[in-house]
Protein backbone atom coordinates (compact mmCIF):
# COMPACT_ATOMS: atom_id res chain seq x y z
CA UNK A 1 0.00 0.00 0.00
CA UNK A 2 2.79 2.43 0.88
CA UNK A 3 4.41 1.85 -2.51
CA UNK A 4 1.21 2.88 -4.27
CA UNK A 5 0.78 6.18 -2.40
CA UNK A 6 0.92 9.21 -4.66
CA UNK A 7 2.35 11.46 -2.00
CA UNK A 8 4.36 10.39 1.01
CA UNK A 9 4.37 12.94 3.80
CA UNK A 10 5.97 12.87 7.24
CA UNK A 11 2.89 11.30 8.78
CA UNK A 12 2.97 8.36 6.35
CA UNK A 13 6.72 7.86 6.86
CA UNK A 14 6.27 8.00 10.64
CA UNK A 15 3.46 5.45 10.55
CA UNK A 16 5.45 3.04 8.40
CA UNK A 17 8.70 3.29 10.36
CA UNK A 18 6.92 3.14 13.71
CA UNK A 19 5.01 0.03 12.62
CA UNK A 20 8.26 -1.72 11.72
CA UNK A 21 9.73 -0.80 15.11
CA UNK A 22 6.63 -1.95 16.99
CA UNK A 23 6.62 -5.30 15.19
CA UNK A 24 10.28 -6.00 15.98
CA UNK A 25 11.48 -5.44 12.41
CA UNK A 26 13.83 -2.59 13.22
CA UNK A 27 16.34 -3.30 10.48
CA UNK A 28 13.64 -3.03 7.82
CA UNK A 29 12.42 0.18 9.43
CA UNK A 30 15.90 1.65 9.19
CA UNK A 31 15.99 0.86 5.48
CA UNK A 32 12.88 3.02 5.06
CA UNK A 33 14.54 5.83 7.01
CA UNK A 34 17.39 5.80 4.50
CA UNK A 35 14.94 5.69 1.59
CA UNK A 36 13.06 8.64 3.05
CA UNK A 37 16.22 10.72 3.42
CA UNK A 38 17.86 9.85 0.11
CA UNK A 39 14.99 9.31 -2.28
CA UNK A 40 12.53 11.89 -1.01
CA UNK A 41 14.68 14.53 0.66
CA UNK A 42 12.77 14.45 3.94
CA UNK A 43 14.61 15.13 7.16
CA UNK A 44 13.28 13.41 10.27
CA UNK A 45 11.09 15.55 12.51
CA UNK A 46 11.36 15.24 16.29
CA UNK A 47 8.53 12.73 16.31
CA UNK A 48 10.09 10.70 13.53
CA UNK A 49 13.47 10.88 15.25
CA UNK A 50 11.89 9.17 18.25
CA UNK A 51 10.46 6.48 15.96
CA UNK A 52 13.92 6.03 14.43
CA UNK A 53 15.42 5.66 17.91
CA UNK A 54 12.80 3.03 18.78
CA UNK A 55 13.55 1.28 15.50
CA UNK A 56 17.27 1.22 16.31
CA UNK A 57 16.52 -0.13 19.77
CA UNK A 58 14.37 -2.90 18.28
CA UNK A 59 17.10 -3.69 15.79
CA UNK A 60 19.64 -3.94 18.60
CA UNK A 61 21.78 -1.10 17.29
CA UNK A 62 21.42 1.11 20.39
N, C-alpha and C positions, 0 to 999 in steps of 0.2 A: 504494500500500500504506500509506504513512504517513497518508494522509487517512482510511483506514478503521480506524485503530487506536483502540481504546476509550480507552486511557490513554496519554498521551505523557509520559514521564519524561525526566529529564536525559540518560540514556543514549541514548534514541531521538533527542532533539534533537541531541546531540553527533554521533551517527552520520550523521544527515542533513546537517547543516551541514558536517561534515568531508568527506563525500563530494562535496558541491558544490565545496568548495575544492580537493580533490584532482583533480577533473575539469576544473578551470579555469573553473568557472562561479561565480566569487566573488560577482558581483552577485546572482544568484539565492539564493545562500547567505545573503547579508545580508538579503534579504527575509524569509527564515525566522527570522533572529535577531529582527527586528522583530515578526514574528507571535508568536514565543515570548514576548517581553517584554510585548506589549500584550494579546494574546488569552488568554494562559494564565498570566500573572503570574509566570513563572519568571525569576529573575535568573541570569545566567551564572555557573557555577562557575569555578574556576581553569582546569580542563581545557577547558571550553567557551570560556573567554576566549582561550585559545591557538588553538583552532579558528577563532574569530572573527578573530583577528589574521591567521591564515593565509588566511582567506577574503578579508580586506581586501587582503592582499598579492597574492593571485591576481587580484583585481578591479582592481588598480592604484591603490588608494586610500591606500596607505601609502608 
